Structure formats: structure tokens, C-alpha cells
């Protein structure tokens, strides 16, 4: 998936996925999308790129449980379970293993996305996003304060002193905001929001079959089969009905 070996960058089919690291449907969807691409017959010519979209900027730094967030939004616990338990099941069916959409704490992710942008510039785009989803939804790990993020940065091989300088300076703040604005200009109101080849939008946690159909349609439209020319005429042929014409 996303291999660039012996291929020009421009020939890759590009999938952009806007997510927030604490969005439960996003964590499940990125797993499902990767599986769909892996199963796609042209998957080695597809590149997935993660983009930032912060969905809960107003959460206090000390964090809030998913249950409390749902109650604050006017949902009952039963309604929350009806929405999120199927997400947990779907993620585990896609191979995540121990996905926790409810039993976790959420926090503001502005610095989180800035770390992800920095990691991207350091050649650790997919590693950072994947490990961040795994840590949060697999282990209820809190990854939004300065110290939490610096510790995580070291775990994926980033220099911790430089990471601190990046986060303190807010070097990537504008870039992260511009990624979200771009999605909103295309009609995104939340996450996940997925765009294939800057033409086909997919919103929400769709099933794998929908991803597969979208991939094939985008591929077929960007790689049309040329019409065969018959400059030398046609001879005898047999058709699919068993009849032969002479």
C-alpha cells in the first residue's frame, strides 16, 4: 500500500483522510480503509495521506470521559452504547484488536495535530498516525499535553528536545488549521472525511464494500481502457451465443 518503488509520484492514486485522533469512528475507519486498499487489485499504486481535523477543541486540558462528553451532548448512556459499541465491534472485525471507543478519556488535540505534522516532515507520517490511534483506542492513552506528546515522540524515534521546541513555538499551528479549513471548504462538517484523487468525497464510517466501489470507480475513471482500433478489418468470429459467422 502506498509503495513508491519504481513509480512516479504523480501516478499514485491519492486518498486523503481527515481525522481527529480522538474520533472513535476515525480510528476504526483508518483500519478499514487500509484493509480495503490492501485488498484492492491496484493497492500498490494507492497512497493514503492523513490530514488533521480537530473535532473537540473546547475540551479542558485535564480531559473528559467519553461518557461525560456524550451526556453533555444530550445523549443517554444507552444511546451512547448503541452508537459506539458497534464501532468497537467493527474495528475489531477489521483486525484492530481490543478497540475502546467508550472506556477512555478525551482531551484537546491542537498540539497533538502539530506533533503529527512535525512527524510527517520527519518521514514518520504513517507511523505517527497509526501508533497514535493504536495508543489511544487500544490503551486509553492520553496524548494531548506537552509532556505526553514529548514522551510519545521519543517512542517513535523523534528527538524529544526538538519536539518540545516545535510544540512550544507552535511552528505547525497554521498548517494544521489550513488542513481543517480545506476540508471544510469541500463540505466537511466532521470526521472522518475522505477524498479520493481530489474528486470523490466519502463521509462517515462507511463499510469496506463502499470503499472498494469508490476505489474501483476512481481508478477506472483515471485509467480508462483505450478503444481497440481495427485498421485491417475483421474475419470469421464465433460469438458468446455459440453461433459462428463466416
C-alpha positions in Angstrom: 0.0 0.0 0.0 1.4 3.3 -1.0 4.6 2.0 -2.3 6.6 4.4 -4.4 9.1 1.8 -5.7 9.9 2.5 -9.4 6.8 4.7 -9.8 6.5 8.4 -10.4 4.8 10.2 -7.6 2.2 11.7 -9.9 1.0 8.2 -11.0 -0.2 7.3 -7.5 -3.9 7.4 -6.7 -4.1 9.5 -3.6 -6.6 9.1 -0.7 -6.7 11.9 1.8 -8.4 11.1 5.2 -9.2 13.9 7.6 -9.4 12.7 11.2 -9.1 13.6 14.8 -7.1 11.2 16.8 -9.8 11.0 19.5 -12.6 10.5 16.9 -13.8 6.9 17.5 -15.2 6.4 14.0 -11.8 7.6 12.6 -9.8 5.0 14.3 -12.0 2.3 13.0 -12.2 3.8 9.6 -8.5 4.1 9.1 -8.2 0.4 9.8 -11.0 -0.4 7.4 -9.6 1.8 4.7 -6.1 0.3 4.9 -7.7 -3.2 4.6 -9.7 -2.1 1.5 -6.6 -0.7 -0.1 -4.6 -3.8 0.7 -7.3 -6.0 -1.0 -7.6 -3.6 -4.0 -6.0 -5.0 -7.1 -4.1 -1.8 -7.7 -3.4 -1.2 -4.0 0.3 -0.9 -4.5 -0.4 2.3 -6.5 -2.6 3.9 -3.9 -1.3 6.3 -1.2 -3.2 7.2 1.9 -2.4 10.6 3.4 -3.8 11.6 6.8 -5.0 15.2 7.3 -5.8 17.0 10.6 -9.3 18.0 11.7 -9.9 18.9 15.4 -13.5 18.0 16.4 -13.5 18.9 20.1 -11.3 22.0 20.6 -13.2 23.1 23.7 -12.3 20.1 25.9 -10.4 21.1 29.0 -6.7 20.1 29.2 -7.4 17.7 32.1 -9.6 15.7 29.8 -13.1 14.3 29.9 -14.5 10.8 29.7 -16.4 9.7 26.6 -19.4 9.0 28.9 -19.4 12.6 30.2 -18.9 14.0 26.7 -21.9 12.1 25.5 -24.1 13.1 28.4 -23.1 16.8 27.9 -24.2 16.4 24.3 -27.6 15.3 25.4 -27.2 11.5 24.8 -28.2 8.9 27.3 -25.8 6.1 28.2 -28.0 3.7 26.3 -27.8 5.9 23.2 -24.0 6.2 23.5 -23.7 2.4 23.7 -25.9 2.0 20.7 -23.7 4.3 18.7 -20.2 3.3 19.9 -20.4 -0.4 20.7 -20.9 -1.3 17.0 -17.9 0.9 16.2 -15.8 -1.2 18.7 -17.0 -4.4 17.1 -16.4 -3.1 13.6 -12.8 -2.1 14.4 -12.0 -5.4 16.0 -13.5 -7.2 12.9 -11.1 -5.2 10.8 -8.2 -6.6 12.9 -7.6 -3.7 15.4 -7.9 -5.9 18.5 -9.2 -4.5 21.7 -10.8 -1.3 20.4 -12.1 1.0 23.2 -14.5 3.7 21.9 -16.3 4.2 25.2 -14.0 3.4 28.1 -11.5 6.3 27.5 -10.6 9.9 28.3 -10.6 12.6 25.6 -8.7 15.9 25.5 -8.0 18.9 23.2 -5.8 17.8 20.3 -4.4 21.0 18.9 -0.9 20.2 20.0 -1.4 16.5 19.0 -2.0 17.5 15.4 1.0 19.8 15.4 3.1 16.8 16.6 1.7 14.7 13.7 2.6 17.4 11.2 6.1 17.6 12.6 6.4 13.8 12.4 5.3 13.9 8.8 8.1 16.3 8.0 10.5 13.9 9.7 9.4 11.0 7.5 7.2 9.3 10.1 3.7 10.2 8.7 2.1 6.8 8.7 3.9 5.5 11.8 2.9 8.5 13.9 -0.8 8.4 12.9 -1.1 4.6 13.2 0.7 4.5 16.6 -1.4 7.4 17.9 -4.7 5.6 17.0 -3.4 2.4 18.5 -2.3 4.0 21.7 -5.5 6.0 22.3 -8.1 3.4 21.3 -6.1 0.3 22.3 -4.8 1.5 25.6 -6.9 4.7 26.5 -3.7 6.6 26.3 -3.9 10.4 26.7 -1.9 12.2 24.1 -2.5 15.9 24.1 -0.4 17.6 26.9 3.1 18.7 26.2 4.7 16.0 28.3 2.5 13.2 27.0 3.3 14.2 23.4 7.1 14.5 24.0 7.1 11.0 25.5 5.3 9.6 22.5 7.6 11.4 20.1 10.6 9.7 21.7 8.8 6.3 21.3 8.5 6.7 17.5 12.1 7.9 17.1 11.7 11.7 17.2 14.2 13.9 19.0 12.4 14.9 22.2 14.2 18.2 22.7 13.4 19.3 19.2 9.8 18.1 19.6 9.5 20.3 22.7 10.8 23.3 20.7 8.4 22.6 17.9 5.4 22.4 20.2 6.3 25.4 22.3 6.9 27.6 19.2 3.6 26.4 17.6 5.5 26.1 14.4 2.9 23.9 12.8 -0.2 25.6 14.1 -1.1 27.4 10.8 -0.5 24.3 8.7 -2.8 22.3 10.9 -5.5 24.9 10.7 -5.2 25.2 7.0 -5.8 21.4 6.6 -9.0 21.7 8.5 -10.1 24.8 6.6 -9.5 23.0 3.3 -11.8 20.1 4.4 -14.5 22.5 5.5 -14.3 24.3 2.2 -15.0 21.0 0.5 -18.1 20.4 2.7 -16.7 18.5 5.7 -18.6 19.1 8.9 -16.9 16.4 11.0 -14.6 13.4 10.8 -13.8 11.1 9.1 -13.8 12.8 5.8 -12.2 11.1 2.9 -11.3 12.4 -0.6 -10.0 10.2 -3.5 -7.9 12.0 -6.1 -9.3 15.4 -5.0 -12.6 14.4 -6.8 -14.6 11.9 -4.8 -15.7 12.6 -1.3 -16.7 9.9 1.3 -18.1 11.0 4.7 -18.6 8.9 7.8 -17.7 5.3 8.7 -18.8 3.5 5.5 -18.4 -0.2 5.1 -15.5 -1.8 3.2 -17.6 -2.6 0.2 -18.3 1.1 -0.3 -14.5 1.8 -0.1 -13.9 -0.9 -2.7 -16.5 0.5 -5.1 -15.1 4.0 -4.7 -11.6 2.8 -5.3 -12.6 1.0 -8.5 -14.6 3.9 -9.8 -11.8 6.4 -9.2 -9.3 4.0 -10.7 -11.4 3.3 -13.8 -12.0 6.9 -14.5 -8.4 7.9 -14.2 -7.1 4.8 -16.1 -9.6 4.4 -19.0 -9.2 1.4 -21.2 -8.3 2.6 -24.7 -10.7 1.7 -27.5 -9.1 -1.0 -29.7 -8.7 0.1 -33.4 -9.3 -2.5 -36.1 -7.5 -1.0 -39.1 -7.2 -4.3 -41.0 -10.8 -5.4 -40.9 -12.4 -8.5 -39.2 -12.5 -12.1 -40.3 -14.6 -15.0 -39.1 -15.7 -15.0 -35.5 -17.7 -17.1 -33.0 -19.9 -15.2 -30.5 -20.9 -15.9 -26.9 -24.2 -17.4 -28.0 -22.3 -20.2 -29.7 -23.1 -19.0 -33.3 -20.2 -18.5 -35.7 -20.3 -16.1 -38.6 -18.3 -16.8 -41.8 
